[in-house]
């Protein structure tokens, strides 16, 4: 039990579908992150939110759309994805987006795009 | 560019000591972290070094040399449960002045009985 939950844990979707991933943290943190983890590749940081404001977008395609309504919740809206987007999507949180903070990860959503 | 390099796989026996190296190249540097990830699980934080030297936490220690852009994770008295992937991660800075997290590709540690 990490204090960061993600739903769904598994998702299969077609390229024309629209779906959303949800992340919730119960740690009182102010920063939240989305990462993509593909086989044989490093964890890729996608988005960073600090105090509900997006502070980083690592050149992520617009078919991925994040939303952070408050410091405890983070969504990743998906539409018209490609098969190469199949991966494990990890959410993380930290006290704030500054030096030396520890990131706490959720269990991830394993996404398969057909 | 910004990158981290670590070995892809390391094998050791129970009770042994293993060292996982990480070399990095980043613009701006704010510290080196290590994370452990078991198959099917989430990465969990192990250690963080902002200054040169060795940090010890139980059986795990982490070392940093900023002048060499190098660090390592040392695992002692290996146990079967230590079989996992270990990632080094560096916090650098972007051109806009925000922080950027970069992870290595991970080192898969296999502990044999």
Contacts between the chains, C-beta under 8 A, distances in Angstrom:
chain1	res1	chain2	res2	distance
A	2	B	42	6.0
A	2	B	44	7.4
A	4	B	42	7.7
A	33	B	101	7.6
A	40	B	105	7.2
A	41	B	105	6.6
A	42	B	4	7.2
A	42	B	87	7.6
A	42	B	102	7.4
A	42	B	103	4.5
A	42	B	104	5.8
A	42	B	105	4.8
A	42	B	106	7.2
A	43	B	43	7.4
A	43	B	87	6.6
A	43	B	89	7.6
A	43	B	103	3.8
A	44	B	103	7.8
A	45	B	100	7.1
A	45	B	101	4.9
A	45	B	102	7.6
A	45	B	103	7.8
A	48	B	98	7.6
A	48	B	99	7.7
A	55	B	98	5.3
A	56	B	94	7.4
A	56	B	98	5.5
A	56	B	99	7.6
A	56	B	100	7.1
A	58	B	100	7.7
A	90	B	42	6.6
A	90	B	43	7.2
A	92	B	43	8.0
A	97	B	98	7.9
A	97	B	99	6.0
A	98	B	99	7.3
A	99	B	30	4.8
A	99	B	31	6.5
A	99	B	50	7.0
A	99	B	91	6.9
A	99	B	99	7.8
A	100	B	30	7.3
A	100	B	31	5.7
A	100	B	48	6.1
A	100	B	50	5.7
A	102	B	33	7.6
A	102	B	45	4.5
A	102	B	48	6.7
A	103	B	33	8.0
A	103	B	43	8.0
A	103	B	45	6.6
A	103	B	101	7.9
A	104	B	45	7.1
A	105	B	35	7.9
A	105	B	42	4.0
A	105	B	43	4.7
A	105	B	44	7.0
A	106	B	42	5.9
A	107	B	41	7.0
A	107	B	42	4.9
A	108	B	42	6.1
